[in-house]
């Protein structure tokens, strides 16, 4: 028994060691790549400054190259500081595992935070180091705005470069994210179908089961959607495809005897959302659309946008950026 226990401990220890080594290698690789990106970006900014010679750099001779190098170092320091703010304050660490939308959103936040920092550091450098020969470099609001505009342009240009540079990585991450979402969606739909079959079997086998339903069985699926007038729509929740807001009305797309049927009632999509809140499979994907995830055949993602391909009617519903996270959480959390 002692030998067996010792062997298991050795195996577990080796497994833990392998996991730790893999994690350390990924962290080291990510840090090295991040440093490389920041260095190249600062070099691009320095080359742009050398080409246009703002801040009175043309008044200096060989010392101008020293000032350019110092500005590049200040830019790198600002990038490191911004990375720390992104990780510990904004809670958005650098990662390729959260999908394309996360990468794009993080890069935007990084530029918004980093550009004012770089402009401030360079303004202070202009004031304390470069103002002797060029008095116009003294610290002022006009100098700060001038520096901010220049580095905002540099940041935008550099951002476009890296976006083009990592386009293939973005596309690969987008495809992988979409594949996982479709896989999770299929699992979700399969679980919903199994719950529906179980509920039907319980109703058929034991009439008393309707009085005391199991916690795993979904509540009654027959619902009546009503509006501000006398029009109503009675349907089973699994048969609901989607709901579209059209002015003061909503169009309810659902199945009736296997055929797609459309009914209109005078109501708002917000009212429909409240009425259907007990059913987590029905979520909002757009300000004009509520969708039944059980009737989504495929999730299509392209260039940072997402669409839902609906079964039976073959319609494509847009997913707005503000609701993309909600759709993902609904698929992963139900």
N, C-alpha and C positions, 0 to 999 in steps of 0.2 A: 504493500500500500504506500509506503514511504517513497519507493522508487517511482511509482505511478504519479503520485502527487508532485514529486520533484520534476518529472518530465513535463507534466502539465504546466507547472510554473515557468519552466524554461521556454515552452512553446508560447505561452501568453506573454512572457517578457520579450521574446523575439518579435511577436506581432505588434506589441506596443512600440518597440524600438523602430520597426519598419514604418509604422504610421507617423511617428515623430520625425523620422528622417525625410519622409515624403512631404510632410507639412513644412519642414524647415527648407527643403529644396524649393518648394513653391514660393515660400515667403522670400527667399533669397533671389529667386528668379524675378519675382514681381518687383522687389526693391531695385534690382539692377536695371530692369527695364524702365522703371519710373525715373531713376536718376538719368538714364540715357536720354529719355524723352525731354526731361527738363534741360539738360545740357545742350542738346541740339536746338531746342526752342530758344534758349538764351543766345546761342550763336547766331541764329537767324535774326533775332532782334538787334544784335550788335552789328551785323552786316547791313541791316536796313539803316541804322543810325550812321554807319560809316559812309553809306551811299548818299544820304540826304544832308548830313552834317547839321542837325539842329543844335539848339542850345549854345550857339556861338563856337562850335567845335572847329570851324574853319579858321578861327583866330589863333588857335594853338598849332604848334608845329608837330614835332614827334610826340609831344605830351598828349596829343589828342588820342593816340592809340592806347595810352595808359588809362585815360578817362573812359574809353570804350570798354576796356577790359574790366575796370572797376564797376561800370554800370551793368555789365554782364554778370558779375559776381553778385551785385545787389539784386538783380533779377532772379538769380538762382536761390538766394536766401529767401526772397519773397515767395518763390514757388514752394520751398520747403515749409515755410510758415503756413501757407495756404493749405498744403496737404495735411498739416496737423489740424488746422481748423476744420477741414472737411471731414476728417476722421473722428475727432473728439467733440466737436461742437455741433456741426451739421449732421453728424452720424451717417456720413456717406463715404465709407472707405473705398479705395480703389479696388475694383473687382470686376472680372469678366463673367461672373457666374450669375448675375442678377438680370441678365437680358440686355437687349439693345437700348430699350427706353431708359433703363437706369444709367447706362454708360453716357448716353446723350445728355440726360438731365444732370448728371454729375459734372460733365465737362462744361456745361453752361454755367452751373453754380461756381465751378472753379474759376472760370474766366471773369465772372462778375465780382468775385472776391479778390482774385489775384491782381487784376489790372489796377485798381486804386492803390494797392500796397506798393506795386512797382513804381507807379507814378509818384507816390509820397516819398519813397526811398531815393529816387532819382532827383526829386525836387530838393530834398535835404542835401544831397551830394552837390548839386549845382550851387546851393546857397553857401555851404561851408568850404567847398574846395574850388569851385570854378567861378566864383564871383569877383575875384581879385582882378582878373584880366577882362572879364565881361560883366560889368555891373548889372546888366539886365537879368542875370541869373539869380539875383537875390529873391528870397522866398516871398511869394505873393500868390493871391488867388488866381490871377491871370496866368502866372507861370504853372501853377498846379493844373489848371484846366488845359493849358497847352500840352503839358506833358501827358495828361490823361488821354487826350484825343490821340496823340501820337502812339501811345502804347496800346490804346484800344484798337487802333487800326492794325498794329503789329500782332496783337493777340488774335484778332479776327482772322487775319491772313494765316497765321500759324495754325489756328484751329482748323481751317479749311484743309491745310496741308495734311495734318494728322488724320483728319476724317477720311481724306482720300487714301492716305497711306494704309490705314487699318480698315478700309472698306470691306475687304475679303473677310477679315475677322468679325466685323459687325454682322455681315451677311451669314457667316457660319453660326454665330451666336444666336441670331434671329431664327434661323432654320431649326437649330437645336431646341430653342425655347418653344417654338411652335409645335415641334414634334412631341415634346413632353406634355404640352397643354392638350394636344389632341389625344394623347394616350390617357391622360388623367380624365379627360372628358368621356372617353369610351368607358373607362372604369366606373365613372360616376353614373352614366346612363345604364350600365349593366346592373349596378347596385339598385338603382331606382326601379328597373324592370323586375328584379328579384323581389323587392319589397311589394310591388304591385301584385305579383303572382302569389306571394305569401298571404297578402290581405284577401285576395279573391278566394284562395283555398280555405282560409279561416272562416270566411263568410259562408261558404258552401258547406263546410263540414260541421261547424259549430255555430249555430245562430247566436249563442250567448257570447261568442267572441266579439260581436259587434257592440255589446254593452261594456265589455272590459277589454279594449284593444291593447295589444302589446306595445311597449315603448318603441320597438323597432319598426312598427307598422305606421305608415303615414296616415294622418287623419283623413276623413272622408274627402274623396276627390271630386265629388259633384258640387259645383259652385254656381252661383247666379251673380252675374255682373250687372249692376244697375247704374243708371245715370241720374240726371236731374229731371228727366221726363219718365214716361211710362215704359219706354223701351228697356228690355232686359235681354240678356244672353245667358242661356243655361248650357253648360258644357262640363266635361270632365277635364281636370287639370292636365293629365298627360296628353290630351288632344289639343291643348292650346299651343299654337305655333309662336305667334308674337302679336304685340299690340302696337299700333302706330297712332300717334297724335296727329290729327288733321283739324286745325283751327279749334273750334269749340267742341269737336267730336273726337272720338277714338274709333279706329277700325280694328276689330278683333278678328284675327285670322286663326281659324281652328279647323279641326277635322270633324266631319259628320258623315258617318257610314263610309269612312275611307276616302272621302272627297274633301278638298279644301273649300271652306265656306268663309265668307266675309260678312260680318255684321257691323253696323255702326250704331253707337249710342252716344248721347250727349253727355259727355263727361271729360275730365282731364286725365292725362297720363299720371299725374300725381295721385289722383283719387284711385285710379286702378292699381297703382303701386302700393298704396295703403291697404286696399282690399286683398291684395295677393301677397302681403307680407308674410303670412303663415307658411308660404310655400317657398323654401329657399332656392328651388330650381328656377324660379322666375326672378330675373334681375334686370336692372336697367343697364343698357349698353350705350345709350345715346339719349339726348334730351327728348327725342321724339319717339324712341322705341323702348319697349319692354320685351324681353325675349325669354322663352322657355328653353333652358339649356338642354333639356331632355330631347328637344327637337332640332338641335344643332348637329348637322352632319359633319361639318369640318370647320376648323378655325384656320383662316388664311391671313398670313402676316407678310407685309411687303413694304420695304422702305420706311419702317417705323410705324406703319398704320396697320390696323387689324380689321378684318371683316368676318362675319359669321354666315356660313352657308346653311340655309334652313332646309330641312327635309320636306318632301312632298311638293312644296310650292317653288323650290329652286330659287329662292330670293336671297340676295346678299344684304345683310344688315351691317351698317357701319358701326364701329366702336370708337367713340370719341376718346381723346387722350385722357380726359378727366375721369373716364369710367373704365379705362383699361385695367388699372390696378384692381378695381372692384370685381371685374370679370375673372381675373386670375385668382383672386382670393376666394371667390365663390366656387370656382372649379376645384381649387385645392383644399377648401375648408369644409365643404358640405359632407 
